[in-house]
Amino acid sequence: MKWGIMSAANIAKKALIPALQRTEGAEVYAIASQSGKEKEIAEQFGIPITYNSYEAMLNNPEVEAVYIPLPNHLHKEWTKKAAQAGKHILCEKPAALTQADVSDMIETCNRNGVYFLEAFMYQFHPQHQKVKDLISGGAVGEVSLIRTSFSFNFSRDNYNIRLDAAKGGGAMWDVGCYGVHSALHLMNEKVMRVTGAANIDPDYKVDTTSSATLTLNNGTLIQVDCSFDSASRNTYEVVGAKGIITVHDAYRPDKKNHQGRITLENEKGIQEYAESGDQYSLQIRTFMEAVKNNSSLEQFHKETLRYIEAMEAIQKEILI
């Protein structure tokens, strides 16, 4: 499959382009950027075709699929334009900033006969299926609480899009969304109530440290915390009546040589599980196989719509 990269975003350079190049059957065929960096990146990665406009790349019939790592507020516009140009779409998270926009994007893709997937790469690492298996096997008993944490600290010396309120910035949209998505990925239950709190930067008007609690219809509580002001963390914990599961590198095991580590503590003692997987490449493979086999990605769409609905509710709580 010939891929076009839409923008020179860091996530494309650091993660997706390398992952595409190590995934069998994927070819990074073109890159488009409006920042003037497309030729530099093309030279770095050996990409044959460059464009200084997104429209021009979408008009190339050789491009079969596009990866969209544009700012959050542009995802809807360019997903729809890519769909109308007949391109399959892998769109960076969050897919959009409202459930209505996500629905519109998915409907446009379906109407134009193209595939759409939100790029929550973490979920393709096998450690999360292992957690699901442990839960369903009764290793921790009935789950009462899931706690997720994702944070890092970065300099405010230069412009950072994460702090741009007009472009969907803020810690919850940037990293808190992983916690919300992953908890709902584990628990297929309806969110009944949402509360939240945040530290809002007085200059940028975005949340820089925030937390939210989601109450599910089965009584399970989900606690999500995230920050731009804290030491690096990317973990979650599943607490049940009989034990606790801890996933130590829940969202970025790629930084630990793709190695996931799970600890289970229950009446049998402490058990460690190691699960290895290239989550970025597995995401690409899943997407391309769906296109090739004409299989449905509807379950992923349902999860996207469900967590975006919760994220909208959280934003109303933390940005008061």
Backbone as a ProteinNet text record, in pm:
[ID]
protein_1_A
[PRIMARY]
MKWGIMSAANIAKKALIPALQRTEGAEVYAIASQSGKEKEIAEQFGIPITYNSYEAMLNNPEVEAVYIPLPNHLHKEWTKKAAQAGKHILCEKPAALTQADVSDMIETCNRNGVYFLEAFMYQFHPQHQKVKDLISGGAVGEVSLIRTSFSFNFSRDNYNIRLDAAKGGGAMWDVGCYGVHSALHLMNEKVMRVTGAANIDPDYKVDTTSSATLTLNNGTLIQVDCSFDSASRNTYEVVGAKGIITVHDAYRPDKKNHQGRITLENEKGIQEYAESGDQYSLQIRTFMEAVKNNSSLEQFHKETLRYIEAMEAIQKEILI
[TERTIARY]
84.3	0	88.4	60.8	137.9	75.7	158.3	111.9	160.8	74.6	112.1	107.3	206.2	213.5	170.5	71.1	13.7	67	179.1	246.8	380.1	461.8	595.1	596.3	486.8	474.8	579.2	620.2	721.7	679.5	551.2	505.3	523.5	510.4	533.2	680.1	767.5	911.2	964.4	919.7	976.6	914.5	788.2	718.5	657.8	568.5	490.4	569.7	651.7	728.9	822.9	900.4	982.9	901.3	783.2	699.8	649.8	607.2	565.3	679.1	799.8	913.8	958.8	918.8	951.7	831.7	723.6	603.7	592.9	590	582.7	454.8	469.7	354.4	322.1	392.1	368.9	483.8	450.9	551.3	520.8	618.1	601.7	634.7	530.9	543.4	551.9	485.3	479.6	464.9	510.1	488.8	453.1	356.3	314.3	327.9	377.9	389.8	373.5	309.1	294.9	397.8	488.8	591.9	723.5	731.7	855.4	956	915.5	1008.4	998.8	910.7	885.3	1008.4	1088	1205.3	1311.8	1328.8	1424.7	1386.8	1258.4	1213.8	1220.2	1184.1	1190.8	1333.1	1428.2	1568.8	1612	1567.8	1604.7	1555.2	1432.6	1371.2	1363.9	1413.8	1410.1	1270.4	1190.4	1053.9	1059.3	1007	1029	954.6	834	749.9	723.8	737	707.6	608.4	530.4	433.7	437.8	408.7	396.7	251.3	160.9	18.9	-43.8	-136.9	-204.5	-294.9	-359.9	-450.8	-377.9	-257.1	-181.3	-152.7	-117.9	-91.2	-218.6	-330.2	-456.4	-499.2	-454.8	-490.2	-405.3	-303.2	-218.1	-286.4	-325.6	-397.5	-312.8	-180.6	-92.7	-100.3	-135.4	-145	-273.4	-258.7	-374.3	-426.8	-336.3	-374.8	-294.4	-352.8	-282.1	-280.5	-173.1	-162.9	-173.4	-266.8	-295.5	-254.1	-136.6	-93.8	-103.4	-199.3	-221.2	-271.7	-271.2	-328.7	-472.3	-510.2	-638.4	-757.2	-759.7	-875.9	-888.1	-785.7	-788.6	-820.9	-833.8	-855.4	-982.4	-1090.4	-1216.9	-1206.7	-1158.9	-1151.1	-1072.1	-953.7	-866.8	-900.7	-964.6	-1016.8	-1126.2	-1215.2	-1323.3	-1269.4	-1172.2	-1114	-1040.2	-969.8	-899.8	-999	-1107.3	-1210.2	-1272.4	-1301.8	-1361.3	-1265.5	-1134.4	-1034	-1009.2	-1082.6	-1072.2	-955.8	-902.4	-788.2	-833.7	-773.6	-794	-717.2	-766.5	-716.4	-681.1	-557.3	-513.6	-495	-581.2	-583.4	-533.7	-441.6	-385.2	-494.7	-471.4	-564.6	-550.5	-652.3	-792	-849.4	-936.7	-992.3	-1051.2	-1120.7	-1176.9	-1210.2	-1262.8	-1286.4	-1431.6	-1519.3	-1658.2	-1705.4	-1801.7	-1857.9	-1929.7	-1993.3	-2063.1	-1965.9	-1848.3	-1748.4	-1695.8	-1672.1	-1624.7	-1728.5	-1854.3	-1962	-1963.9	-1947.8	-1945.1	-1828.2	-1711.9	-1593.3	-1614	-1665	-1686.4	-1790.4	-1898.9	-2002.7	-1949	-1863.6	-1805	-1714.7	-1637	-1550.6	-1634	-1738	-1823.9	-1890.8	-1936	-2004.8	-1911.2	-1783.5	-1686	-1610.2	-1650.4	-1593.1	-1447.9	-1406.1	-1268.2	-1266.2	-1152.9	-1135.8	-1080.6	-1126.4	-1083	-1046.3	-932.3	-892.1	-823.7	-865.3	-797.6	-669.4	-560.3	-428.1	-395.7	-475.1	-441.2	-355.2	-227.6	-136.3	-123.1	-137.2	-112.4	-195.5	-321.5	-416.3	-375.9	-281.5	-239.4	-125	-72.8	30	-36.6	20.6	-46	-63	2.9	-11.8	-155.2	-229.5	-366.2	-462.4	-438.2	-517.9	-487.4	-362.1	-326	-401.7	-412.9	-488.9	-634.9	-692.5	-831.5	-848.2	-751.8	-759.3	-750.3	-665.3	-653.4	-783.4	-843.6	-970.1	-1080.5	-1094.8	-1201.7	-1178.8	-1052.1	-1019.6	-1034.4	-1076.5	-1103.1	-981.5	-870.3	-745.4	-754.7	-840.5	-854.3	-996.1	-1083.5	-1222.1	-1295.2	-1406.1	-1485	-1407.6	-1397.9	-1321.1	-1402.2	-1341	-1408.4	-1347.9	-1220.3	-1150.6	-1042.5	-1032.1	-919.1	-857.1	-725.9	-654.3	-551.1	-552	-457.6	-379.9	-252.6	-167.8	-80.4	-77.1	10.4	56.2	186.4	236.7	379.1	420.6	558.6	576	697.9	727.3	804.5	764.1	836.8	855.6	952	988	881	858.4	764.9	838.5	966.5	1047.5	1005.8	957.4	917.5	770.8	714.6	575.2	558.1	453.6	420.8	271.5	236.1	95.6	10.2	72.7	-2.2	-62.9	-10.5	-59.2	-150.1	-187	-268.8	-415.6	-490.3	-630.9	-713.6	-683.7	-762.2	-742.9	-637.7	-606.7	-628.4	-705.6	-735.6	-625.1	-558.7	-450.4	-498.6	-402.4	-433.5	-389.7	-359.7	-309.2	-411.6	-539	-639.5	-654	-657.9	-668.6	-540.3	-425.6	-299.3	-265.3	-271.2	-232.9	-340.6	-427.6	-536.5	-629.9	-640.4	-727.6	-685.8	-556.9	-510.9	-572.5	-574.4	-630.9	-778.6	-852.7	-996.4	-1020.1	-949.3	-968.2	-932.4	-817.6	-772.2	-863.7	-913.7	-1004.1	-1134	-1188.4	-1311.7	-1287	-1165.1	-1126.1	-1129.5	-1093.8	-1095.1	-1235.1	-1316.6	-1448.4	-1555.1	-1622.3	-1724.2	-1855.7	-1854.3	-1970.8	-1999.6	-2119.7	-2160.7	-2115.9	-2067.4	-2031.5	-2158.4	-2180.6	-2302.4	-2279.5	-2157.7	-2132.4	-1985.4	-1956.7	-1819.8	-1798.1	-1688.5	-1646.2	-1499.6	-1454	-1314.9	-1266.9	-1134.8	-1072.7	-940.9	-894.4	-771.6	-704.1	-573.9	-499.2	-496	-551.3	-557.6	-447.3	-365.3	-258.9	-320.2	-282.3	-346	-316.8	-205.7	-170.2	-227.9	-215.9	-256.4	-401.5	-462.1	-602.6	-628.4	-529.9	-548.6	-513	-563.4	-529.4	-387.5	-307.3	-171.2	-154.9	-239.8	-253.3	-402.1	-452.5	-595.9	-626.6	-746.2	-791.5	-941.5	-985.6	-1128.5	-1166.5	-1290.2	-1345.6	-1470.7	-1472.5	-1587.2	-1653.3	-1783.2	-1859.3	-1930.7	-1905.2	-1967.9	-2099.3	-2181.5	-2313.2	-2307.9	-2194.1	-2181.2	-2119.3	-2096.6	-2041.3	-1890.7	-1821.2	-1676	-1641	-1539	-1488.2	-1360.2	-1347.6	-1225.8	-1167.9	-1044.1	-975.6	-860.9	-865.2	-766.4	-691.8	-558.3	-483.2	-377	-347.1	-252.8	-189.2	-71.3	-3	106.9	127.6	244.5	349	321.3	405.5	465	453.6	496.8	602	669.6	765.2	693.9	769.3	711.3	649.4	524.2	451.9	361.1	343.8	243.1	200.9	115.9	76.9	-74.3	-124	-259.6	-266.1	-366.3	-384.3	-530.3	-552.5	-687	-703.2	-795.4	-813.6	-943.4	-931.3	-1048.4	-1066.3	-1168.3	-1198.4	-1092.3	-1017.5	-921.4	-776.9	-755.5	-618.5	-604.4	-480.9	-447.5	-358.4	-390.6	-306.7	-244.3	-113.2	-44.3	25.8	-0.5	67.9	166.4	294.6	397	431.6	427.3	452.6	334.7	222	95.6	85.7	139.6	114.2	237.8	356.2	478	580.2	539.9	638.7	742.7	712.1	810.8	939	927.5	1045.9	1125	1068.2	1135.7	1159.3	1201.7	1230.4	1107.6	991.2	861.4	818.4	884.3	858	756.8	644.4	545.2	565.4	535.5	552.7	427.2	371.8	248.7	277.4	226.9	236.4	95.6	77.3	-47.7	-20	-94.9	-81.1	-216.3	-222	-345.5	-311.1	-408.2	-385.6	-276.2	-241.8	-135.1	3.8	7.4	135.7	150.6	273	302.4	354.9	291.4	333.9	366.6	472.1	513.4	490.5	442.4	421.6	492.7	560.9	627.3	558.1	518.2	453.3	526.5	568.9	644.5	564.6	573.1	503.1	534.1	548.7	574.5	440.1	391.7	254	225.9	321.8	299.7	286.6	376.1	369.2	244.4	206.9	86.2	-38.5	-39.8	-150.9	-161.8	-49.4	-47.5	-90.4	-40	-77.2	-226.3	-282	-425.3	-506.4	-466.2	-536	-527.5	-407	-389.4	-458.7	-458.2	-526.5	-677.4	-732.6	-875.9	-910.3	-827	-849.4	-838.8	-733.3	-709.3	-820.7	-866.9	-965.4	-1109.4	-1125.2	-1257.9	-1330.9	-1255.9	-1313.9	-1345.4	-1435.6	-1489	-1397.5	-1391.7	-1325.6	-1429.3	-1553.5	-1663.1	-1640.1	-1581	-1559.5	-1466.5	-1366.1	-1277.2	-1352.9	-1442.7	-1522.3	-1610.5	-1670.1	-1756.8	-1677.6	-1555.9	-1474	-1432.7	-1402.1	-1368.1	-1484.7	-1603.9	-1721.3	-1751.6	-1731.1	-1763	-1667.5	-1538.3	-1446.2	-1451.2	-1477.7	-1490	-1609.3	-1716.7	-1831.8	-1790.5	-1712.7	-1664.5	-1569.2	-1483.2	-1387.7	-1459.5	-1565.7	-1644.2	-1699.1	-1749.7	-1804.6	-1695.2	-1576.7	-1465.1	-1425.2	-1418	-1379.2	-1473.9	-1602.4	-1701.3	-1677.4	-1624.5	-1598	-1469.5	-1364	-1232.1	-1206.2	-1281.1	-1256	-1352.9	-1426.9	-1520.8	-1442.1
-118.6	0	124.4	217.2	341.1	447.5	498.7	592.9	734.2	830.6	970.5	1023.4	1101.7	1159.1	1305	1341.3	1474.8	1561.7	1627.3	1722.3	1665.6	1755.7	1720.8	1712.5	1672.5	1665.4	1571	1599.9	1518.3	1372.6	1348.1	1210.3	1130.8	1198.2	1131.6	1095.3	1190	1166.9	1064.1	1073.6	989.7	850.8	838.9	711.8	649.8	724.4	659.5	628.9	722.4	693.6	575.5	574.2	455	326.2	334.1	214.2	165.5	258.7	220.4	152.2	203.1	149.5	13.9	-23	-157	-251.6	-208.9	-292.2	-345.6	-477	-540.3	-498.5	-461.2	-423.4	-276.2	-199.3	-54.7	19.3	121.8	204.8	351.6	422.1	566.4	632.3	666	707.5	858.9	934	1079.7	1147.6	1271.8	1355	1495.7	1554.7	1692.2	1774.6	1896.1	1986.2	2129.6	2209	2351.2	2434.2	2365.3	2435.2	2445.8	2381.5	2383.4	2277.9	2183.9	2082.4	1949.6	1944.2	1815.7	1758.3	1841.4	1791.5	1739.7	1808.3	1764.3	1627.2	1607.4	1478.8	1370.3	1406.4	1309.6	1260.4	1350.9	1311.8	1223	1256.6	1179.3	1035.4	1017.1	884.3	818.6	884.9	826.5	821.3	924.9	931.5	993.7	927	972.1	1097.8	1122.1	1231.2	1332.3	1460.6	1565.6	1665.6	1725.7	1829.2	1940.2	2061.1	2172	2207.5	2121.4	2137.7	2000.6	1994.2	1867.4	1827.2	1924.6	1896.8	1827.6	1874.9	1816.2	1668.9	1634.5	1494.2	1411.4	1467	1393.8	1371.8	1456.7	1443.7	1340.3	1286.7	1185.4	1049.3	989.3	860.8	745.4	762.1	655.5	642.7	749.9	747.3	674.2	564.8	483.7	516.9	552.7	581	699	772.4	885.5	873.5	923.6	938.1	1086.4	1121.4	1261.4	1292.1	1354.5	1397.6	1549	1609	1753.1	1792.4	1921.6	1965.5	1915.9	1893	1829.5	1894.7	2026.4	2097	2083.1	2028	2010.3	1867.4	1776.1	1635.9	1615	1677.9	1659.6	1708.2	1829.3	1888.1	1799.9	1755.6	1683.4	1535.5	1479.7	1343.5	1341.1	1438.1	1443	1467	1555.5	1582.1	1459.3	1389.3	1267.9	1160.1	1146.6	1047.9	1078.8	1205.1	1246.6	1225.9	1221.3	1193.5	1043.9	962.4	817.2	754.1	823.3	770.1	706.1	594.5	536.3	621.8	626	726.5	667.3	690.9	668.7	807.3	844.6	980	979.5	1068.4	1074.9	1103.7	1057.3	1082.1	1226.3	1285.8	1241.4	1260.7	1169.3	1176.5	1313.9	1369.3	1504.6	1546.5	1665.7	1722.1	1714	1661.2	1637.2	1506	1444.5	1320.3	1345.4	1459.9	1492.8	1498.9	1557.6	1565.7	1427.5	1342.9	1207.5	1130.6	1141.8	1075	1120.3	1250.5	1307.3	1250.6	1240.4	1186.2	1041	960.5	818	801.2	878.1	870	910.2	1012.6	1055.6	946.6	883.5	774.1	657.3	620.5	510.5	542.4	664.3	707.6	703.6	728.5	729.7	598.8	498.5	365.4	353.5	434.4	426.5	387.4	337.8	293.4	406.9	410.3	512.1	445	486.7	436.4	548.1	565.5	659.6	594.7	671.6	614.3	607.5	529.8	498.1	372.7	392.2	280.2	186.4	241.3	162.7	35.3	43.7	-66.7	-191.7	-177.2	-291.6	-369.3	-318.3	-394	-510.1	-630.3	-749.5	-747.1	-655.9	-653.4	-623.1	-548.4	-512.3	-629.7	-712.6	-834.6	-927.4	-929.4	-1010.7	-963.2	-831	-776.5	-819	-808.3	-851.3	-998.3	-1081	-1224.1	-1249.6	-1174.5	-1189.3	-1148.9	-1040.4	-995.3	-1098.8	-1142.1	-1237.4	-1373.3	-1404.1	-1530.6	-1526	-1410.6	-1398.9	-1373.8	-1330.7	-1314.3	-1208.7	-1107.6	-1002.3	-992.5	-1081.9	-1074.8	-960.3	-918.4	-810	-678.6	-611.2	-486.5	-372.2	-301.7	-187.6	-53.9	-56.5	68.5	48.9	144.1	150.6	288	292	419.1	429.1	540.2	559.5	689.2	687.7	805.9	819.5	940.1	968.3	1112.9	1132.9	1268.4	1281.1	1404.2	1436.4	1586.1	1630.8	1770.7	1827	1942.8	2001.7	2151.4	2204.2	2345.3	2434	2548	2646.9	2757.5	2738.5	2844.2	2877.6	2777.2	2797.4	2758.7	2801	2767.3	2615.9	2568.7	2426.3	2414	2339.6	2328.4	2268.6	2194.3	2135.5	2242	2363.3	2472.2	2568.2	2532.8	2619.9	2579.7	2659.6	2626.2	2619.9	2706.8	2712.2	2587.8	2511.9	2394.5	2263.3	2270	2147.5	2107.5	2207.8	2178.5	2140.9	2117.6	2079	1936.2	1910.6	1779.1	1667.9	1697.1	1592.1	1546.6	1641.9	1602.6	1536.1	1575	1522.7	1385.5	1370.3	1242.1	1180.6	1263.7	1207.6	1120.2	1151.7	1072.3	925.7	898.8	759.5	686.3	753.3	690.5	661.2	758.5	739.2	625.8	630.1	528	389.1	378.4	245.8	185.7	267.4	214.5	166.1	243.1	201.1	83.5	73.3	-41.6	-170.4	-159.5	-276.1	-308.7	-205.9	-224.8	-181.1	-273.2	-242.8	-207.7	-92.7	-47.5	98.6	141.6	278.3	373.3	491.7	595.6	666.3	668.4	727.2	867.5	892.4	1020.5	1056.6	1185.9	1233.5	1353	1353.8	1470.9	1496.3	1617.5	1647.1	1775.6	1792.2	1914.7	1934.1	2059.8	2087.2	2213.4	2218.9	2343.3	2404.4	2523.2	2589.4	2694.7	2686.2	2784	2921.7	3023.4	3155.3	3226	3190.2	3253.9	3179.2	3046.8	2966.2	2919.6	2921	2882	2735.8	2651.7	2507.1	2439	2317	2240.4	2186.2	2206	2152.7	2034.4	2026.3	1906.8	1888.1	1769.7	1748.8	1605.4	1588.7	1455.5	1446.3	1324.1	1300.7	1166.4	1159.4	1033.5	1001	881	832.7	719.3	727.2	619.7	540.5	410.3	324.4	267.1	216.8	169.5	45.7	-25	-140.5	-102	28.4	75.8	93.4	43.8	60.6	208.5	251.2	387.6	389	489.4	510.7	644.9	644.2	767.4	791.3	906.4	941.2	1065.3	1059.2	1181.8	1199.7	1326.5	1357.2	1492.7	1515.9	1640.5	1673	1803.9	1856.5	1906.3	1891.7	1949.2	1844.7	1718	1610	1523	1445.5	1348.8	1249.1	1185.2	1094.2	972.1	946.3	827.1	784.6	654.5	604.6	465.7	463.1	338	331.1	209.8	196.7	78.1	83.7	-16	-59.5	-189.3	-245.4	-309.4	-256.6	-302.3	-382.1	-503.8	-588.6	-636.5	-715.3	-764.4	-861.1	-923.8	-1026.2	-993.8	-884	-856.8	-729.2	-702.2	-579.7	-614.9	-555.9	-566.8	-430	-425.9	-301.9	-317.6	-225.4	-222.3	-106	-137	-39.3	58.4	14.2	101.3	85.9	137	107.2	166	286.2	357.8	372.7	366.2	382.5	270.7	145.2	37.7	39.5	113.4	126.4	192.7	272.2	334.4	236.7	119.4	13.7	-107.3	-78.3	-183.3	-269.1	-204.3	-267.8	-369.9	-368.2	-469	-417.5	-484.8	-451.1	-536.3	-477.7	-549.8	-534.3	-647.3	-650.9	-720.5	-662.7	-726.6	-760.7	-884.2	-929.4	-965.7	-903.4	-933.6	-979.2	-1104.6	-1157.3	-1260.1	-1342.9	-1436.2	-1537.8	-1553.2	-1646.5	-1583.9	-1454	-1386	-1284.9	-1259.6	-1162.8	-1237.1	-1211.5	-1271.8	-1162.2	-1184.5	-1089.4	-1151.2	-1069.6	-1112.9	-1015.9	-1068.8	-986.8	-1009	-902.2	-909.7	-814.4	-865.9	-784.9	-763	-641.6	-613.6	-473.7	-460.6	-331.4	-264.7	-184.7	-136.7	-48.3	31.8	116.4	32.2	-65.5	-153.1	-240.6	-289.3	-371.4	-291.2	-163.9	-76	-65.7	-44.4	-30.9	-161.3	-272.3	-402.9	-429.4	-398.5	-417.9	-336.7	-213.4	-124.7	-178.3	-213	-257.8	-391.8	-479.5	-608.3	-589.4	-491.7	-463.5	-417.1	-329.4	-281.9	-397.9	-476.1	-586.7	-690.5	-722.7	-829.9	-779.1	-647.1	-585.5	-621.4	-615.2	-645.9	-516.7	-525.2	-406.4	-352.6	-220.8	-153	-87.9	-133.9	-71.3	-72.9	-179.6	-186.4	-74.5	-43.4	67.7	200	213.3	335.9	353.4	244.7	250.9	295.4	243.9	282	428.8	474.4	615.4	704.4	672.7	753.8	753.8	639.6	627.2	710.4	703.6	778	927.4	965.8	1108.2	1169.3	1093.6	1141.3	1169.5	1077.6	1098.5	1216.9	1231.6	1343	1477.4	1484.7	1608.4	1644.1	1543.7	1566.1	1610.7	1552.1	1590.4	1736.4	1775.5	1912.7	2014	1981.3	2072.9	2085.1	1979.1	1980.6	2056.1	2030.6	2083.4	2224.9	2271.6	2404.8	2509.9	2479.1	2575.8	2695.7
0	0	0	-90.7	-100.1	-9.8	81.3	182.3	152.8	186.1	185.5	327.5	365.7	500.2	491.2	568.4	560.4	673.9	650.4	738.5	785.5	840.4	889.3	1041.1	1101.5	1246.5	1306.4	1428.6	1495.5	1509.3	1537.7	1553	1423.8	1310.8	1182.5	1166.8	1198.8	1181.8	1281	1405.1	1509.9	1518.1	1477.2	1499.5	1374	1305.3	1200	1073.7	1027.4	906.2	930.2	1039.7	1065.3	1076.7	1139.8	1154.3	1018.9	933.4	799.2	723.6	740.8	666.2	717.5	838.1	886.6	881.2	816.2	803.3	661.2	649.7	517.3	445.5	320.3	238.9	241.1	325	332.7	265.9	188.6	122.6	150.5	207.3	226.3	93	20.1	-119.5	-135.1	-45.9	-61.7	73.4	78.7	197	152	221.7	192.6	319.4	304.6	418.3	371.8	456	426.9	502.2	572.6	649.6	574.7	457.7	380.6	421.6	508.4	556.8	482.1	382.5	317.1	247.2	183.5	110.3	206.1	319.2	421.2	475.5	505.5	559.2	452.2	329.5	219.8	199.5	209.5	195.6	311.3	431.5	549.8	543.1	491.6	492.4	354.2	253.4	119.6	60.7	84.4	31.3	-108.1	-209.8	-348.1	-391.3	-336.8	-386.7	-275.1	-306.2	-208	-266	-176.4	-213.8	-109.2	-153.8	-58.3	-32.4	-76.8	-44.1	-24.2	70.8	98.4	-18.2	-78	-189.9	-304.5	-332.5	-443.6	-418.4	-295.7	-265.3	-276.5	-228.8	-237.7	-382	-470.8	-612.8	-685.5	-619.3	-682.6	-671.7	-785	-779.6	-728	-723.7	-674.2	-522.1	-454.4	-308	-269.4	-196.1	-157.8	-19	71.1	209.6	259.8	355.2	413.8	565.5	622.2	767.1	797.8	888.3	920.3	1063.7	1082.8	1216.5	1233.8	1167	1175.2	1313.8	1347	1474.5	1491.1	1616.7	1647.5	1577.8	1571.9	1517.5	1366.2	1300.3	1154.8	1111.7	1206.5	1171.3	1089.4	1131.3	1060.8	916.2	897.1	762.7	666.9	709.6	616.5	606.5	708.1	693.8	587.7	592.5	494.3	353	340.8	208.2	155	243.8	201.1	159.5	234.7	200.5	65.5	42.7	-84.6	-201.6	-171	-274.7	-289.5	-212.6	-226.3	-152.3	-50	24.3	155.9	190.3	322	423.2	547.7	641.2	777.1	818.2	955.5	1015.1	1109.9	1164.1	1307.7	1337.5	1472.5	1575	1696.3	1806	1854.7	1915.6	1911.6	1772	1731.9	1596.6	1568.9	1666.4	1658.2	1800.2	1815.5	1948.6	1994	1906.9	1946.6	1885.5	1952.1	1900	1767.6	1754.6	1629.6	1512.7	1535	1428.5	1391.3	1491.1	1462.7	1382	1420.3	1345.3	1200.3	1180.4	1045.6	965.8	1028	961.3	920.1	1012.3	983.5	873.7	881.3	777.9	641.2	637.5	510.1	453	538.6	493.6	441.4	513.6	469.3	336.5	323.4	200.4	79.6	103.9	-5.7	-20.7	56.4	42.1	83.4	182.6	229.8	377.7	420.8	558.5	644.1	769.4	865.1	996.5	1053.6	1184.7	1261.7	1386.5	1475.1	1526.1	1525.2	1552.8	1701.9	1774.8	1913.9	1912.1	1887	1863.3	1982.5	2106.1	2226.5	2229.1	2176.4	2191.6	2113.9	2020.7	1939.5	2003.8	2115	2185.9	2258.9	2251.6	2308.5	2459.6	2530.7	2676.9	2720.2	2637.4	2677.4	2661.6	2561.9	2550	2666.8	2710	2826.4	2950.2	2966.9	3079.8	3070.8	2950.8	2932.5	2969.2	2928.7	2958.5	3108.8	3176.4	3321.8	3391	3345.2	3404.9	3381.9	3256.6	3224.1	3289.9	3319	3385.4	3536.5	3588.6	3731.2	3817.6	3757.2	3832.8	3941.6	3920.4	4022.3	4076.5	4034.8	4077.6	4009.5	4066.6	4007.8	4015.8	3902.8	3896.3	3955.8	4050.5	4113.6	4072.4	4030.8	4003.2	3897.9	3805.1	3712	3727.1	3749.2	3761.8	3649.6	3577.4	3467.6	3488.9	3449	3461.1	3336.4	3281.1	3167.8	3183.4	3197	3217	3165.7	3142.4	3110.6	3132.2	3129.5	3155.5	3037.1	2987.9	2875.2	2894.8	2827	2839.7	2778.1	2841	2787.6	2711.2	2683.8	2622.4	2479.7	2407.4	2268.2	2249	2136.9	2105.9	2102.6	2166	2163.7	2139.3	2035.9	1996.4	2107.1	2198.8	2310.4	2401.6	2392.3	2477.5	2401.7	2280.8	2196.6	2210.5	2285.3	2312.2	2185.6	2089.4	1965.6	1879	1906.1	1823.7	1898.6	2004.8	2079.7	2174	2234.2	2326.3	2464.9	2552.8	2689.5	2718.9	2845.7	2885.5	2865.4	2890.9	2878.9	2733.7	2639.4	2498.5	2449.1	2503.6	2452.4	2508.1	2640.2	2700.2	2789	2846.2	2925.8	2844.8	2716.7	2628.8	2623.9	2640.4	2644.2	2763.1	2878.2	2996.3	2981.1	2927.9	2907.2	2808.2	2696.2	2592.5	2645	2713.6	2756.9	2862.4	2954.2	3056.8	2995.5	2901.2	2835.2	2741.2	2690.1	2607.4	2689.8	2816.8	2905.4	2954.8	2977.6	3037.3	2937.4	2880.7	2779.9	2848	2915.7	2991.9	2958.3	2984.8	2954.8	3065.7	3025.8	3122.4	3167	3299.1	3354.1	3411.2	3462.1	3528.2	3513.4	3498.7	3484.1	3576.4	3649.9	3726.3	3694.4	3719.4	3688.4	3749.6	3748.4	3799.2	3726	3721.1	3646.5	3695.4	3671.2	3681.3	3541.7	3527.9	3397.9	3390.2	3286.5	3269.8	3246.3	3325.1	3312.9	3181.3	3117.2	2989.8	2870.3	2872.6	2756.7	2761.3	2879.7	2895.9	2860.5	2884.7	2869.1	3000.5	3019.6	3137.9	3124.8	3226.8	3225.3	3320.5	3421	3504.6	3529.2	3504.3	3521.2	3560.5	3616.6	3654.9	3631.3	3609.5	3587.8	3648.6	3695.2	3744.1	3663.9	3608.3	3530.9	3608.8	3622.1	3685.9	3577.7	3572.6	3472.8	3525.3	3434.9	3475.3	3564.4	3566.1	3655.4	3789.6	3809.7	3936	3936.8	3836.6	3829	3815.8	3888.7	3878.4	3795	3710.5	3633.3	3675.4	3721.4	3758.5	3660.8	3595.5	3493.9	3539.7	3541.9	3567	3458.7	3428.8	3322.3	3350.7	3293.4	3325	3225.3	3207.5	3137.6	3237.2	3365.4	3470.3	3563.4	3528	3616.8	3548.9	3630.5	3576.8	3485.5	3399.1	3300.2	3366.3	3332.9	3376.1	3262.5	3243.5	3149.2	3193.1	3294.9	3358.5	3376.8	3396.8	3450.8	3545.6	3631.2	3736.7	3738.3	3741.1	3748.6	3886.4	3965.3	4102.5	4112.3	4159.9	4174.6	4318	4340.1	4475	4526	4433.2	4473.2	4436	4364.7	4324.2	4243.5	4203.9	4130.9	4012	3897	3777.7	3753.1	3735.1	3701.4	3567.3	3476.1	3347	3353.8	3351.7	3388	3275.7	3153.7	3037.8	2942.8	2989.5	2922.9	2782.9	2763.1	2638.4	2550	2610.2	2531.5	2556.4	2542.6	2556.4	2444.9	2336.7	2229.3	2279.7	2387.1	2445.2	2531.6	2555.5	2631.1	2540.3	2418.2	2319.7	2291.9	2293.6	2262.3	2368	2482.8	2585.4	2687.3	2697.5	2798.7	2922.8	3038.9	3165.1	3249.1	3290.5	3369.1	3501.8	3610	3741.2	3789.8	3830.4	3890.7	4036	4125	4267.2	4320.6	4366.6	4425	4532.7	4568.3	4679.4	4648.8	4523	4484.9	4493.7	4523.7	4530.9	4418.2	4380.8	4274.5	4152.3	4038.5	3913.2	3811.7	3735.2	3632.3	3494.5	3403.5	3265.5	3171.4	3072.7	2971.1	2837	2774.2	2643.7	2548.8	2435.4	2340.6	2213	2156.8	2031	1981.8	1852.8	1788.9	1761.8	1857.1	1851.6	1730.4	1688.5	1571.2	1444.6	1430.1	1312.7	1316	1434.3	1446.3	1410.5	1445.9	1407.8	1256.4	1190.3	1044.4	978.9	1031.1	975.2	989.4	1105.6	1128.2	1028	1007.1	914.3	771.6	726.9	588.7	563.4	661.7	646.2	636.3	709.5	699.2	557.5	503.4	366.6	268.2	280.7	188.2	192.2	311.9	329.8	332.2	316.8	321	450	561.6	692.1	767	861	926	1036.4	1046.4	1157.5	1249.6	1240.1	1313.5	1464.1	1517.7	1661.2	1708.3	1627.9	1661.1	1655.7	1557.6	1547.7	1671	1716.6	1834	1956.5	1971.2	2085.7	2075.8	1954.6	1935.7	1974.7	1927.5	1958.8	2108	2172.4	2315.2	2400.5	2369.9	2455.8	2425.9	2298.1	2265.9	2339	2351.4	2427.6	2572.1	2630.8	2767.6	2774.5	2674.1	2672.4	2664.8	2586.8	2581.4	2719.8	2789.6	2923	3019.8	3007.4	3093.2	3067.8	2941.7	2907.6	2971.4	2973.6	3035.6	3185.1	3246.9	3390.2	3424.5	3348	3388.6	3340.4	3239.6	3185.9	3236.3	3342	3401.4	3457.4
[MASK]
++++++++++++++++++++++++++++++++++++++++++++++++++++++++++++++++++++++++++++++++++++++++++++++++++++++++++++++++++++++++++++++++++++++++++++++++++++++++++++++++++++++++++++++++++++++++++++++++++++++++++++++++++++++++++++++++++++++++++++++++++++++++++++++++++++++++++++++++++++++++++++++++++++++++++++++++++++++++++++++++

